[in-house]
Amino acid sequence: MVKSGIRKRLAVAVLIALICIAPAAGFAQGSRVPVTSLKNFTNTPQYQLDITWSVTDSYEDKNYIAHVEMTATGRFLLKQTDKHDASARWYGGWQSGNVTYTGTLIEKSNPPHKSEWKVSSTAPMSGYPGADFIVGGNTPGYQLVAKTVFPVQVTTPYGNYPTILTLLTLDVDTQKYCTGPLPAAGSTIHGSMVIALPVEPFSGHPVKMSKVGVTYVLQPIEQLTPLVPPKHQ
């Protein structure tokens, strides 16, 4: 039963990770929202994204006690892939970060059964981390889509199994992304939101989702002027 549940959760997490980038692919299409000026953004070749996911959640009823604590930080380097007068886009991958994560689920049976989730590596799984950043187009200003996946080991009374921790900037319940207006001055963006994500053991039973806080900062990376050797007299 536990093994089957883990497989289902793994499949759901992989599906979420695969679909989270899809809306961004067509985001710049369709009608455009009038934009006063995007030069501060469109003229920036690279952005640095610093993002944090965090959750502390507990639940108890007559059958279960559940608890989760998780904090993950990530830094992404985004390079401009598309540029127009009224829109621009950057895409990039993981540079560095860390994660701490412990989830527990106790079944109040006789004797009690305890399951525990812990990350098996603080490095994200290869091929998963990525971030997509769009300004202008038909956005309200900007849209940010980011994802990363960490390997997790679950320990249960029935055996030990691998699973994953999938972190997104997508609210699974409402399908909302990190988005908002562009700042009136400068080209650094600060944002935050609370989203629903399936973070074990809050992934279907006994609780469907957990509320995860997401905070992020997007700041331009200034291009360094190439060093020119002094001319010989």
N, CA, C and O of each residue as an XYZ file, in Angstrom:
932
protein
N       0.824     -1.207      0.000
C       0.000      0.000      0.000
C       0.857      1.255      0.000
O       0.640      2.170     -0.794
N       1.841      1.288      0.908
C       2.721      2.454      0.972
C       3.534      2.580     -0.301
O       3.700      3.673     -0.843
N       4.051      1.423     -0.781
C       4.869      1.447     -1.990
C       4.058      1.940     -3.179
O       4.559      2.715     -3.993
N       2.800      1.494     -3.284
C       1.935      1.942     -4.381
C       1.677      3.430     -4.291
O       1.676      4.135     -5.300
N       1.451      3.917     -3.038
C       1.206      5.349     -2.859
C       2.399      6.175     -3.255
O       2.249      7.239     -3.855
N       3.592      5.700     -2.927
C       4.812      6.429     -3.275
C       4.964      6.515     -4.781
O       5.344      7.557     -5.314
N       4.664      5.412     -5.472
C       4.766      5.425     -6.930
C       3.802      6.442     -7.537
O       4.153      7.142     -8.486
N       2.582      6.523     -6.989
C       1.608      7.485     -7.498
C       2.081      8.912     -7.277
O       1.944      9.766     -8.153
N       2.649      9.168     -6.079
C       3.136     10.515     -5.774
C       4.306     10.886     -6.665
O       4.438     12.033     -7.091
N       5.154      9.904     -6.944
C       6.292     10.129     -7.828
C       5.819     10.493     -9.222
O       6.361     11.402     -9.852
N       4.802      9.779     -9.706
C       4.276     10.050    -11.042
C       3.659     11.438    -11.106
O       3.850     12.154    -12.090
N       2.913     11.833    -10.058
C       2.310     13.158    -10.031
C       3.369     14.241    -10.025
O       3.252     15.241    -10.734
N       4.416     14.038     -9.214
C       5.478     15.043     -9.123
C       6.194     15.212    -10.449
O       6.496     16.336    -10.849
N       6.472     14.110    -11.138
C       7.141     14.196    -12.436
C       6.256     14.911    -13.443
O       6.740     15.726    -14.228
N       4.947     14.610    -13.425
C       4.024     15.251    -14.349
C       3.984     16.744    -14.116
O       3.986     17.524    -15.069
N       3.946     17.158    -12.841
C       3.928     18.587    -12.521
C       5.196     19.258    -13.017
O       5.143     20.351    -13.582
N       6.329     18.612    -12.811
C       7.606     19.185    -13.247
C       7.650     19.348    -14.757
O       8.233     20.310    -15.259
N       7.043     18.423    -15.486
C       7.078     18.486    -16.941
C       6.157     19.563    -17.484
O       6.478     20.199    -18.487
N       4.993     19.784    -16.826
C       4.028     20.734    -17.384
C       4.305     22.162    -16.951
O       3.769     23.096    -17.546
N       5.133     22.355    -15.926
C       5.242     23.697    -15.367
C       5.863     24.680    -16.332
O       5.605     25.880    -16.233
N       6.666     24.213    -17.251
C       7.313     25.124    -18.184
C       6.470     25.394    -19.417
O       6.745     26.342    -20.152
N       5.436     24.570    -19.663
C       4.674     24.650    -20.899
C       3.963     25.984    -21.118
O       4.043     26.523    -22.222
N       3.260     26.555    -20.104
C       2.583     27.816    -20.357
C       3.521     28.922    -20.774
O       3.138     29.791    -21.557
N       4.754     28.913    -20.265
C       5.695     29.980    -20.596
C       6.097     29.941    -22.054
O       6.431     30.976    -22.629
N       6.072     28.757    -22.667
C       6.518     28.617    -24.044
C       5.674     29.445    -24.994
O       6.187     29.956    -25.989
N       4.375     29.587    -24.704
C       3.521     30.359    -25.587
C       3.089     31.662    -24.981
O       2.143     32.288    -25.459
N       3.767     32.085    -23.931
C       3.297     33.233    -23.167
C       3.421     34.539    -23.928
O       2.619     35.449    -23.718
N       4.403     34.652    -24.804
C       4.630     35.902    -25.513
C       3.728     36.035    -26.733
O       3.783     37.043    -27.436
N       2.900     35.031    -26.990
C       2.028     35.086    -28.138
C       0.718     35.756    -27.764
O       0.456     36.010    -26.589
N      -0.108     36.043    -28.773
C      -1.410     36.636    -28.540
C      -1.322     38.145    -28.441
O      -0.317     38.744    -28.823
N      -2.392     38.765    -27.918
C      -2.454     40.222    -27.840
C      -1.434     40.733    -26.849
O      -1.118     40.065    -25.864
N      -0.917     41.924    -27.113
C       0.122     42.505    -26.272
C      -0.467     43.596    -25.373
O      -1.328     44.369    -25.794
N       0.009     43.642    -24.144
C      -0.376     44.698    -23.231
C       0.511     45.910    -23.496
O       1.728     45.759    -23.604
N      -0.069     47.121    -23.606
C       0.759     48.299    -23.850
C       1.804     48.480    -22.759
O       1.503     48.365    -21.571
N       3.025     48.761    -23.171
C       4.128     48.922    -22.241
C       4.770     50.281    -22.464
O       5.069     50.649    -23.599
N       4.984     51.034    -21.378
C       5.573     52.357    -21.496
C       7.019     52.271    -21.958
O       7.392     52.891    -22.954
N       7.830     51.511    -21.245
C       9.226     51.334    -21.620
C       9.754     50.046    -21.010
O       9.567     49.780    -19.823
N      10.407     49.262    -21.831
C      11.009     48.018    -21.358
C      12.519     48.006    -21.562
O      13.158     46.967    -21.402
N      13.091     49.154    -21.914
C      14.500     49.185    -22.269
C      15.402     48.740    -21.126
O      16.416     48.082    -21.357
N      15.037     49.096    -19.880
C      15.857     48.674    -18.745
C      15.971     47.159    -18.665
O      16.962     46.626    -18.165
N      14.953     46.474    -19.161
C      14.922     45.017    -19.095
C      15.428     44.376    -20.380
O      16.281     43.489    -20.340
N      14.909     44.821    -21.513
C      15.272     44.179    -22.776
C      16.735     44.361    -23.122
O      17.288     43.577    -23.893
N      17.373     45.382    -22.567
C      18.789     45.613    -22.833
C      19.699     44.872    -21.844
O      20.917     45.052    -21.868
N      19.122     44.056    -20.993
C      19.901     43.281    -20.030
C      20.130     41.877    -20.569
O      19.168     41.122    -20.709
N      21.368     41.498    -20.877
C      21.613     40.182    -21.482
C      21.499     39.016    -20.506
O      21.195     37.897    -20.917
N      21.744     39.269    -19.194
C      21.732     38.174    -18.224
C      21.069     38.615    -16.915
O      21.186     39.765    -16.492
N      20.377     37.674    -16.296
C      19.785     37.902    -14.981
C      20.234     36.808    -14.020
O      20.466     35.663    -14.410
N      20.347     37.192    -12.764
C      20.593     36.229    -11.701
C      19.312     36.079    -10.887
O      18.760     37.067    -10.402
N      18.846     34.852    -10.740
C      17.650     34.563     -9.952
C      18.063     33.872     -8.667
O      18.691     32.814     -8.701
N      17.711     34.468     -7.526
C      17.880     33.841     -6.218
C      16.486     33.554     -5.663
O      15.667     34.462     -5.526
N      16.225     32.293     -5.346
C      14.880     31.881     -4.961
C      14.935     30.973     -3.747
O      15.869     30.188     -3.585
N      13.920     31.086     -2.892
C      13.814     30.256     -1.696
C      12.414     29.676     -1.595
O      11.421     30.392     -1.717
N      12.346     28.363     -1.369
C      11.091     27.680     -1.048
C      11.146     27.272      0.420
O      12.177     26.771      0.868
N      10.081     27.468      1.178
C      10.104     27.079      2.582
C       8.704     26.675      3.058
O       7.696     27.225      2.615
N       8.672     25.708      3.964
C       7.398     25.260      4.536
C       7.639     24.631      5.894
O       8.611     23.900      6.087
N       6.758     24.915      6.827
C       6.653     24.205      8.107
C       5.174     23.931      8.312
O       4.377     24.864      8.418
N       4.804     22.669      8.367
C       3.389     22.323      8.397
C       3.169     21.098      9.270
O       4.013     20.204      9.319
N       2.030     21.056      9.963
C       1.689     19.923     10.816
C       0.208     19.598     10.690
O      -0.610     20.447     10.335
N      -0.115     18.335     10.993
C      -1.504     17.883     10.924
C      -1.678     16.703     11.873
O      -0.771     15.886     12.037
N      -2.858     16.621     12.500
C      -3.147     15.471     13.346
C      -4.641     15.220     13.381
O      -5.433     16.154     13.507
N      -5.024     13.963     13.269
C      -6.396     13.534     13.500
C      -6.351     12.232     14.295
O      -5.307     11.886     14.847
N      -7.451     11.517     14.362
C      -7.490     10.315     15.195
C      -6.652      9.175     14.623
O      -6.354      8.208     15.325
N      -6.269      9.289     13.344
C      -5.520      8.204     12.708
C      -4.066      8.543     12.396
O      -3.226      7.645     12.322
N      -3.754      9.838     12.212
C      -2.426     10.205     11.708
C      -1.863     11.428     12.429
O      -2.595     12.280     12.932
N      -0.548     11.475     12.457
C       0.204     12.682     12.817
C       1.189     12.927     11.684
O       1.977     12.047     11.337
N       1.144     14.124     11.107
C       2.033     14.442      9.985
C       2.747     15.756     10.263
O       2.184     16.672     10.864
N       3.999     15.832      9.814
C       4.785     17.050      9.994
C       5.815     17.156      8.869
O       6.359     16.150      8.413
N       6.069     18.372      8.435
C       7.084     18.601      7.408
C       7.788     19.922      7.678
O       7.163     20.914      8.052
N       9.106     19.912      7.480
C       9.927     21.127      7.509
C      10.872     21.068      6.321
O      11.584     20.084      6.125
N      10.869     22.130      5.536
C      11.700     22.145      4.329
C      12.102     23.573      3.996
O      11.279     24.487      4.040
N      13.375     23.757      3.662
C      13.875     25.023      3.126
C      14.850     24.700      2.002
O      15.807     23.949      2.194
N      14.602     25.265      0.845
C      15.493     25.061     -0.296
C      15.820     26.412     -0.910
O      14.936     27.245     -1.115
N      17.090     26.621     -1.198
C      17.527     27.843     -1.850
C      18.201     27.488     -3.170
O      18.857     26.453     -3.286
N      18.034     28.341     -4.143
C      18.654     28.090     -5.435
C      19.053     29.376     -6.123
O      18.383     30.400     -5.988
N      20.142     29.319     -6.860
C      20.583     30.439     -7.694
C      20.642     29.955     -9.139
O      21.274     28.945     -9.447
N      19.968     30.700    -10.020
C      19.927     30.384    -11.444
C      20.569     31.526    -12.226
O      20.425     32.691    -11.853
N      21.265     31.206    -13.291
C      21.813     32.192    -14.208
C      20.987     32.150    -15.487
O      20.948     31.131    -16.176
N      20.327     33.264    -15.801
C      19.433     33.325    -16.950
C      20.046     34.175    -18.050
O      20.507     35.289    -17.803
N      20.048     33.644    -19.257
C      20.579     34.378    -20.410
C      19.447     34.701    -21.380
O      18.527     33.907    -21.572
N      19.534     35.865    -21.976
C      18.477     36.306    -22.882
C      18.444     35.429    -24.137
O      19.463     35.211    -24.792
N      17.241     34.933    -24.450
C      17.058     34.061    -25.615
C      16.169     34.688    -26.680
O      16.125     34.206    -27.812
N      15.458     35.763    -26.328
C      14.535     36.381    -27.276
C      14.366     37.850    -26.895
O      14.242     38.176    -25.714
N      14.362     38.722    -27.878
C      14.252     40.149    -27.595
C      13.461     40.849    -28.682
O      13.733     40.692    -29.873
N      12.456     41.641    -28.243
C      11.646     42.470    -29.141
C      11.454     43.831    -28.476
O      11.888     44.048    -27.345
N      10.797     44.741    -29.192
C      10.563     46.071    -28.620
C       9.663     46.007    -27.391
O       9.846     46.771    -26.442
N       8.691     45.097    -27.408
C       7.703     45.051    -26.329
C       7.747     43.760    -25.521
O       6.816     43.478    -24.766
N       8.804     42.976    -25.663
C       8.907     41.754    -24.869
C      10.335     41.219    -24.937
O      11.096     41.545    -25.849
N      10.674     40.406    -23.968
C      11.976     39.741    -23.953
C      11.867     38.506    -23.074
O      10.968     38.381    -22.243
N      12.812     37.599    -23.284
C      12.766     36.335    -22.563
C      14.178     35.883    -22.208
O      15.119     36.074    -22.978
N      14.309     35.278    -21.025
C      15.580     34.726    -20.553
C      15.341     33.305    -20.055
O      14.290     32.998    -19.492
N      16.311     32.465    -20.268
C      16.216     31.097    -19.779
C      17.579     30.670    -19.246
O      18.616     31.085    -19.764
N      17.569     29.833    -18.200
C      18.849     29.394    -17.663
C      18.709     28.246    -16.690
O      17.614     27.747    -16.432
N      19.857     27.836    -16.154
C      19.894     26.671    -15.287
C      20.461     26.974    -13.920
O      20.859     28.097    -13.611
N      20.483     25.938    -13.121
C      20.914     25.976    -11.730
C      22.400     26.267    -11.624
O      23.201     25.709    -12.375
N      22.773     27.145    -10.689
C      24.169     27.449    -10.425
C      24.624     26.920     -9.066
O      25.691     26.317     -8.955
N      23.817     27.145     -8.045
C      24.179     26.689     -6.706
C      22.935     26.724     -5.819
O      21.904     27.286     -6.189
N      23.055     26.103     -4.627
C      21.933     26.116     -3.697
C      22.062     25.038     -2.653
O      23.088     24.366     -2.545
N      20.995     24.886     -1.881
C      21.014     23.908     -0.796
C      19.574     23.558     -0.422
O      18.640     24.273     -0.786
N      19.401     22.446      0.312
C      18.065     22.045      0.751
C      18.169     21.275      2.060
O      19.070     20.454      2.236
N      17.252     21.541      2.967
C      17.055     20.741      4.173
C      15.589     20.333      4.185
O      14.706     21.149      3.918
N      15.337     19.074      4.494
C      13.966     18.568      4.358
C      13.772     17.331      5.222
O      14.536     16.369      5.134
N      12.741     17.369      6.055
C      12.334     16.209      6.842
C      10.816     16.159      6.897
O      10.169     17.116      7.322
N      10.259     15.051      6.470
C       8.824     14.840      6.573
C       8.552     13.570      7.350
O       9.243     12.568      7.163
N       7.556     13.596      8.220
C       7.215     12.406      9.000
C       5.712     12.176      8.972
O       4.918     13.116      8.969
N       5.346     10.904      8.953
C       3.941     10.502      9.019
C       3.838      9.317      9.976
O       4.474      8.283      9.766
N       3.038      9.474     11.021
C       2.842      8.420     12.008
C       1.403      7.918     11.918
O       0.456      8.686     12.088
N       1.251      6.644     11.652
C      -0.057      6.015     11.688
C      -0.307      5.527     13.112
O       0.494      4.775     13.666
N      -1.425      5.959     13.700
C      -1.730      5.625     15.091
C      -2.320      4.217     15.200
O      -3.435      4.015     15.680
N      -1.537      3.274     14.741
C      -1.955      1.871     14.857
C      -1.328      1.290     16.114
O      -0.716      2.015     16.898
N      -1.475      0.007     16.305
C      -0.874     -0.648     17.457
C      -0.018     -1.825     16.983
O      -0.570     -2.888     16.698
N       1.319     -1.677     16.886
C       2.082     -0.488     17.307
C       2.008      0.607     16.239
O       1.608      0.338     15.106
N       2.393      1.847     16.594
C       2.388      2.938     15.612
C       3.385      2.670     14.477
O       4.447      2.086     14.695
N       3.032      3.100     13.283
C       3.917      2.977     12.122
C       4.393      4.375     11.719
O       3.588      5.285     11.521
N       5.698      4.527     11.603
C       6.273      5.826     11.253
C       6.995      5.748      9.913
O       7.791      4.841      9.670
N       6.697      6.726      9.042
C       7.413      6.881      7.776
C       8.138      8.219      7.794
O       7.643      9.193      8.361
N       9.314      8.262      7.172
C      10.128      9.476      7.208
C      10.737      9.743      5.837
O      11.193      8.829      5.150
N      10.734     11.029      5.456
C      11.302     11.465      4.182
C      12.489     12.385      4.442
O      12.396     13.316      5.242
N      13.602     12.123      3.765
C      14.782     12.986      3.858
C      15.464     13.049      2.498
O      15.443     12.080      1.739
N      16.074     14.203      2.192
C      16.795     14.320      0.930
C      18.020     13.414      0.976
O      18.693     13.315      2.002
N      18.296     12.763     -0.131
C      19.475     11.904     -0.209
C      20.648     12.627     -0.858
O      21.760     12.101     -0.891
N      20.403     13.846     -1.382
C      21.474     14.679     -1.939
C      20.999     16.122     -1.952
O      19.848     16.399     -2.288
N      21.888     17.044     -1.586
C      21.536     18.463     -1.633
C      21.726     19.052     -3.020
O      21.441     20.229     -3.241
N      22.204     18.244     -3.952
C      22.321     18.682     -5.345
C      21.069     18.251     -6.098
O      20.629     17.112     -5.940
N      20.484     19.127     -6.912
C      19.277     18.747     -7.647
C      19.576     17.675     -8.684
O      20.719     17.509     -9.110
N      18.545     16.955     -9.081
C      18.684     15.907    -10.073
C      19.001     16.507    -11.435
O      18.404     17.511    -11.824
N      19.915     15.916    -12.146
C      20.371     16.424    -13.438
C      19.227     16.482    -14.439
O      18.423     15.556    -14.545
N      19.170     17.593    -15.173
C      18.170     17.741    -16.217
C      16.896     18.424    -15.776
O      16.104     18.839    -16.622
N      16.666     18.558    -14.451
C      15.418     19.146    -13.978
C      15.487     20.640    -13.705
O      14.573     21.358    -14.111
N      16.530     21.155    -13.032
C      16.479     22.567    -12.663
C      16.455     23.470    -13.891
O      17.201     23.253    -14.845
N      15.608     24.468    -13.860
C      15.550     25.441    -14.941
C      14.636     26.586    -14.568
O      13.743     26.426    -13.736
N      14.850     27.744    -15.177
C      14.020     28.918    -14.913
C      13.798     29.681    -16.207
O      14.705     29.813    -17.029
N      12.584     30.181    -16.375
C      12.166     30.910    -17.563
C      11.587     32.243    -17.104
O      10.688     32.268    -16.264
N      12.088     33.349    -17.644
C      11.688     34.689    -17.219
C      11.263     35.487    -18.447
O      12.003     35.566    -19.427
N      10.067     36.079    -18.391
C       9.520     36.841    -19.514
C       9.073     38.210    -19.026
O       8.463     38.320    -17.962
N       9.369     39.251    -19.789
C       8.813     40.579    -19.526
C       8.058     41.032    -20.768
O       8.394     40.667    -21.895
N       7.028     41.839    -20.527
C       6.246     42.366    -21.640
C       5.357     41.324    -22.279
O       4.887     40.396    -21.621
N       5.130     41.494    -23.587
C       4.212     40.596    -24.273
C       2.817     40.750    -23.710
O       2.347     41.872    -23.523
N       2.149     39.652    -23.439
C       0.807     39.734    -22.852
C       0.819     39.429    -21.359
O      -0.195     39.012    -20.799
N       1.986     39.640    -20.705
C       2.063     39.489    -19.253
C       1.586     40.786    -18.603
O       1.484     41.812    -19.276
N       1.293     40.754    -17.296
C       0.986     42.001    -16.583
C       2.239     42.810    -16.276
O       2.169     43.839    -15.604
N       3.367     42.352    -16.760
C       4.656     42.990    -16.512
C       5.751     41.963    -16.686
O       6.623     42.101    -17.544
N       5.696     40.906    -15.842
C       6.668     39.825    -15.965
C       6.029     38.508    -15.531
O       5.007     38.496    -14.846
N       6.637     37.418    -15.934
C       6.272     36.079    -15.450
C       7.546     35.287    -15.216
O       8.476     35.332    -16.020
N       7.578     34.560    -14.103
C       8.715     33.725    -13.750
C       8.248     32.296    -13.537
O       7.312     32.046    -12.777
N       8.899     31.365    -14.207
C       8.640     29.940    -14.017
C       9.963     29.277    -13.654
O      10.919     29.333    -14.428
N      10.024     28.655    -12.490
C      11.254     27.973    -12.063
C      10.891     26.617    -11.481
O       9.808     26.436    -10.923
N      11.806     25.666    -11.618
C      11.579     24.334    -11.063
C      12.914     23.692    -10.708
O      13.948     23.981    -11.309
N      12.859     22.823     -9.725
C      14.003     21.991     -9.379
C      13.500     20.734     -8.692
O      12.414     20.733     -8.112
N      14.276     19.675     -8.756
C      13.879     18.376     -8.213
C      15.056     17.781     -7.440
O      16.174     17.710     -7.951
N      14.793     17.353     -6.203
C      15.820     16.738     -5.372
C      15.491     15.268     -5.125
O      14.320     14.911     -4.994
N      16.512     14.412     -5.060
C      16.270     13.004     -4.722
C      15.986     12.852     -3.227
O      16.609     13.510     -2.394
N      15.049     11.985     -2.907
C      14.619     11.785     -1.518
C      14.571     10.292     -1.219
O      14.234      9.482     -2.083
N      14.913      9.945      0.011
C      14.791      8.570      0.474
C      13.684      8.501      1.521
O      13.702      9.251      2.497
N      12.732      7.612      1.322
C      11.659      7.437      2.287
C      11.870      6.126      3.036
O      12.126      5.082      2.437
N      11.757      6.205      4.351
C      11.920      5.045      5.230
C      10.577      4.719      5.856
O       9.978      5.571      6.513
N      10.092      3.496      5.663
C       8.804      3.069      6.197
C       8.964      1.727      6.910
O       9.982      1.056      6.743
N       7.969      1.332      7.702
C       8.027      0.009      8.336
C       8.000     -1.130      7.317
O       8.333     -2.270      7.641
N       7.599     -0.810      6.081
C       7.458     -1.837      5.053
C       8.676     -1.906      4.120
O       8.761     -2.792      3.270
N       9.604     -0.978      4.285
C      10.782     -0.958      3.429
C      11.183      0.469      3.101
O      10.469      1.415      3.435
N      12.326      0.621      2.448
C      12.852      1.930      2.072
C      12.793      2.101      0.563
O      13.107      1.177     -0.187
N      12.387      3.295      0.118
C      12.199      3.523     -1.305
C      12.677      4.928     -1.683
O      12.615      5.847     -0.867
N      13.154      5.091     -2.922
C      13.505      6.429     -3.400
C      12.272      7.151     -3.933
O      11.367      6.526     -4.485
N      12.246      8.452     -3.765
C      11.208      9.283     -4.348
C      11.838     10.644     -4.647
O      13.064     10.761     -4.637
N      11.046     11.655     -4.908
C      11.605     12.965     -5.256
C      10.839     14.088     -4.565
O       9.681     13.929     -4.178
N      11.507     15.211     -4.421
C      10.913     16.462     -3.950
C      10.918     17.429     -5.121
O      11.978     17.856     -5.579
N       9.734     17.773     -5.604
C       9.610     18.664     -6.754
C       9.180     20.051     -6.281
O       8.146     20.196     -5.630
N       9.973     21.065     -6.608
C       9.684     22.438     -6.210
C       9.468     23.287     -7.454
O      10.278     23.275     -8.381
N       8.364     24.021     -7.460
C       7.975     24.836     -8.612
C       7.619     26.240     -8.150
O       7.552     26.520     -6.953
N       7.392     27.117     -9.122
C       6.783     28.414     -8.839
C       5.356     28.420     -9.375
O       4.853     29.455     -9.813
N       4.724     27.284     -9.339
C       3.350     27.094     -9.811
C       2.494     26.599     -8.656
O       2.856     25.636     -7.980
N       1.349     27.259     -8.425
C       0.382     26.761     -7.462
C      -0.411     25.641     -8.121
O      -1.145     25.878     -9.080
N      -0.265     24.421     -7.611
C      -0.884     23.260     -8.242
C      -2.407     23.350     -8.207
O      -3.070     22.882     -9.133
N      -2.971     23.941     -7.159
C      -4.425     24.042     -7.048
C      -5.017     25.076     -7.993
O      -6.049     24.825     -8.616
N      -4.376     26.237     -8.107
C      -4.954     27.347     -8.883
C      -4.282     27.568    -10.230
O      -4.783     28.338    -11.049
N      -3.143     26.896    -10.476
C      -2.369     27.058    -11.703
C      -1.812     28.478    -11.851
O      -1.578     28.929    -12.972
N      -1.597     29.184    -10.745
C      -1.040     30.525    -10.792
C       0.478     30.476    -10.724
O       1.060     29.639    -10.035
N       1.116     31.404    -11.464
C       2.569     31.503    -11.515
C       3.032     32.760    -10.789
O       2.226     33.616    -10.423
N       4.342     32.857    -10.587
C       4.927     34.089    -10.069
C       4.855     35.141    -11.156
O       5.474     34.997    -12.210
N       4.117     36.176    -10.908
C       3.933     37.215    -11.913
C       3.591     38.524    -11.223
O       3.203     38.528    -10.054
N       3.730     39.632    -11.932
C       3.411     40.922    -11.343
C       3.873     42.058    -12.227
O       4.413     41.826    -13.309
N       3.665     43.294    -11.775
C       4.089     44.467    -12.546
C       5.597     44.667    -12.444
O       6.230     44.225    -11.485
N       6.155     45.329    -13.431
C       7.575     45.668    -13.403
C       7.805     46.850    -12.475
O       6.921     47.696    -12.335
N       8.963     46.931    -11.840
C       9.239     48.063    -10.950
C       9.288     49.373    -11.722
O       9.664     49.411    -12.894
N       8.901     50.443    -11.040
C       8.869     51.756    -11.682
C      10.270     52.269    -11.979
O      10.464     53.034    -12.924
N      11.243     51.858    -11.184
C      12.624     52.303    -11.376
C      13.557     51.108    -11.263
O      13.309     50.175    -10.500
N      14.625     51.155    -12.031
C      15.597     50.079    -11.994
C      15.094     48.844    -12.710
O      14.028     48.860    -13.326
N      15.874     47.764    -12.625
C      15.505     46.530    -13.318
C      15.661     45.298    -12.427
O      15.804     44.180    -12.921
N      15.631     45.515    -11.098
C      15.659     44.410    -10.145
C      14.240     44.131     -9.665
O      13.509     45.054     -9.308
N      13.851     42.857     -9.656
C      12.494     42.460     -9.281
C      12.529     41.642     -7.993
O      13.282     40.675     -7.881
N      11.711     42.038     -7.027
C      11.515     41.281     -5.796
C      10.077     40.764     -5.787
O       9.149     41.493     -6.140
N       9.897     39.524     -5.390
C       8.549     38.984     -5.356
C       8.397     37.862     -4.346
O       9.384     37.292     -3.882
N       7.156     37.549     -4.010
C       6.869     36.439     -3.106
C       5.437     35.988     -3.317
O       4.594     36.757     -3.779
N       5.168     34.736     -2.975
C       3.818     34.207     -3.014
C       3.777     32.928     -2.192
O       4.814     32.344     -1.875
N       2.568     32.502     -1.852
C       2.356     31.237     -1.168
C       1.608     30.320     -2.118
O       0.551     30.680     -2.637
N       2.160     29.133     -2.344
C       1.575     28.224     -3.323
C       1.331     26.853     -2.691
O       1.947     26.494     -1.688
N       0.426     26.109     -3.296
C       0.130     24.747     -2.851
C       0.981     23.762     -3.636
O       0.921     23.721     -4.865
N       1.783     22.961     -2.914
C       2.628     21.952     -3.545
C       2.527     20.632     -2.778
O       2.305     20.637     -1.568
N       2.688     19.503     -3.473
C       2.676     18.214     -2.791
C       4.039     17.897     -2.187
O       4.875     17.262     -2.829
N       4.261     18.338     -0.956
C       5.513     18.062     -0.251
C       5.231     16.970      0.781
O       4.488     17.194      1.737
N       5.817     15.800      0.591
C       5.563     14.663      1.481
C       5.794     15.025      2.948
O       6.762     15.715      3.267
N       4.902     14.561      3.854
C       3.789     13.650      3.610
C       2.496     14.333      3.207
O       1.444     13.693      3.182
N       2.552     15.619      2.892
C       1.356     16.350      2.472
C       1.233     16.269      0.953
O       1.542     17.226      0.243
N       0.789     15.142      0.474
C       0.716     14.956     -0.979
C      -0.468     14.091     -1.385
O      -0.439     13.456     -2.440
N      -1.500     14.060     -0.565
C      -2.673     13.287     -0.925
C      -3.313     12.599      0.257
O      -4.537     12.480      0.315
N      -2.499     12.136      1.214
C      -3.063     11.414      2.352
C      -2.113     11.525      3.537
O      -0.953     11.127      3.426
N      -2.572     12.057      4.668
C      -3.940     12.474      4.961
C      -4.284     13.886      4.501
O      -5.457     14.261      4.505
N      -3.292     14.674      4.105
C      -3.534     16.046      3.651
C      -3.096     16.161      2.203
O      -2.029     15.672      1.831
N      -3.926     16.816      1.376
C      -3.664     16.862     -0.057
C      -2.413     17.657     -0.403
O      -1.548     17.161     -1.125
N      -2.302     18.884      0.100
C      -1.204     19.777     -0.277
C      -0.671     20.495      0.951
O      -1.309     20.532      2.003
N       0.508     21.058      0.788
C       1.069     21.921      1.814
C       1.285     23.305      1.221
O       1.601     23.438      0.039
N       1.114     24.334      2.043
C       1.329     25.705      1.596
C       2.813     26.047      1.712
O       3.383     26.036      2.803
N       3.420     26.347      0.578
C       4.854     26.607      0.505
C       5.088     28.084      0.189
O       4.514     28.622     -0.758
N       5.924     28.725      0.980
C       6.287     30.110      0.713
C       7.414     30.182     -0.306
O       8.390     29.436     -0.220
N       7.272     31.086     -1.275
C       8.281     31.293     -2.311
C       8.681     32.765     -2.314
O       7.828     33.643     -2.445
N       9.965     33.034     -2.172
C      10.479     34.395     -2.300
C      11.587     34.388     -3.343
O      12.330     33.412     -3.456
N      11.701     35.473     -4.108
C      12.682     35.491     -5.182
C      13.137     36.913     -5.476
O      12.418     37.886     -5.247
N      14.361     36.994     -5.993
C      14.949     38.261     -6.441
C      15.589     38.017     -7.804
O      16.394     37.101     -7.973
N      15.224     38.841     -8.757
C      15.830     38.830    -10.094
C      16.617     40.117    -10.259
O      16.055     41.210    -10.191
N      17.921     39.987    -10.476
C      18.722     41.190    -10.652
C      19.640     41.033    -11.855
O      20.172     39.952    -12.107
N      19.820     42.123    -12.596
C      20.661     42.043    -13.799
C      22.115     41.800    -13.454
O      22.610     42.261    -12.425
N      22.786     41.078    -14.315
C      24.219     40.853    -14.186
C      24.920     41.778    -15.159
O      24.747     41.670    -16.373
N      25.701     42.673    -14.625
C      26.393     43.643    -15.464
C      27.507     42.955    -16.240
O      28.257     42.147    -15.692
N      27.603     43.284    -17.512
C      28.683     42.746    -18.325
C      29.975     43.478    -18.004
O      30.007     44.706    -17.936
N      31.030     42.717    -17.810
C      32.326     43.320    -17.507
C      32.975     43.843    -18.775
O      32.933     43.196    -19.822
N      33.574     45.019    -18.672
C      34.300     45.576    -19.796
C      35.583     44.780    -20.018
O      36.362     44.608    -19.080
N      35.819     44.293    -21.225
C      37.031     43.496    -21.476
C      38.287     44.279    -21.134
O      38.388     45.469    -21.430
N      39.235     43.609    -20.515
C      40.497     44.249    -20.179
C      41.321     44.439    -21.450
O      41.494     43.508    -22.236
N      41.819     45.639    -21.635
C      42.632     45.950    -22.814
C      44.057     46.189    -22.330
O      44.294     47.083    -21.517
N      44.985     45.417    -22.813
C      46.370     45.603    -22.363
C      46.875     46.990    -22.762
O      46.557     47.481    -23.845
N      47.652     47.610    -21.900
C      48.169     48.967    -22.216
C      49.081     48.913    -23.431
O      49.826     47.957    -23.643
N      48.993     49.986    -24.224
C      49.849     50.060    -25.397
C      51.277     50.384    -24.984
O      51.514     51.186    -24.081
N      52.199     49.760    -25.646
C      53.610     50.035    -25.366
C      53.989     51.397    -25.917
O      53.603     51.774    -27.023
N      54.736     52.106    -25.137
C      55.195     53.414    -25.604
C      56.219     53.271    -26.697
O      56.717     54.272    -27.211
